[in-house]
Amino acid sequence: MSLSRGDPTRAVPWNRAIVAVACLLLAACASGEPKGSPAEPARAAVDWFNTTYTVTCDGVVPRGFQATVVKGSARASAVATRPPHYDHYDVRVTATTSGDVDGDGAPDAVVLLECSPQPSNGIVQEALVFSSTGRPLGDLPSPRTLQGDAPLPPQYDPAGLSVEDGEIVAAMTAYGPDDSHASGPSVPLTVRWRFDGQDFVLVSP
């Protein structure tokens, strides 16, 4: 005799199979991460006074070189037989600030460096920008791009570096008509840059 679909001798195996599948699904869900837990651990904060930078010395060394600062200072060796024929470079972190520059809601970092090629009596500045994960976003345009007809480019005021409303704001001092290298710059200047996704674009002045 054939069995009908309502026969309990057939219903028991199907019910057991359904229960078994449900249990497997519940076990898989239970083994997952709790709801709301982060997908990966947060990146540790970078100590910008004790890390390694790729520095160009504001274009003096176009290919750049590695400078590992300890307590904010580094001395990087150079190959004196190759252009630009310096023995070494003294690098110093003079200021850092943070704020959302790339628009992802997380604080990025702006680091102001001084670089002095040796032997020389010259000091140049460059500002490097890093994302919240530590990835380089780029360099701010050289102060030389703001020089105009002045004898020397303006200088950053380390105390005047900040991030406001997504823009990097830098207080600087420019050289006036009566200023010289010996006297230093005397004209106050505030410059703002905004990140366009690839480069830093001058907003003002």
Secondary structure, DSSP 8 states (H G I E B T S, - for coil): ----TT-HHHHHHHHHHHHHHHHHHHHHHHHS--TT--SS-------TTSSEEEE-TTTTSTT-EEEE-BTTEEEEE--TTSTT--SEEEEEEEEEEEE--SSSSS-EEEEEEEEEEESSS--EEEEEEE-TTS-EEEE---GGGG-TTSSS--EEEEEEEEEETTEEEEEEEE--TT--TTT---EEEEEEEEE-SSSEEEEE-
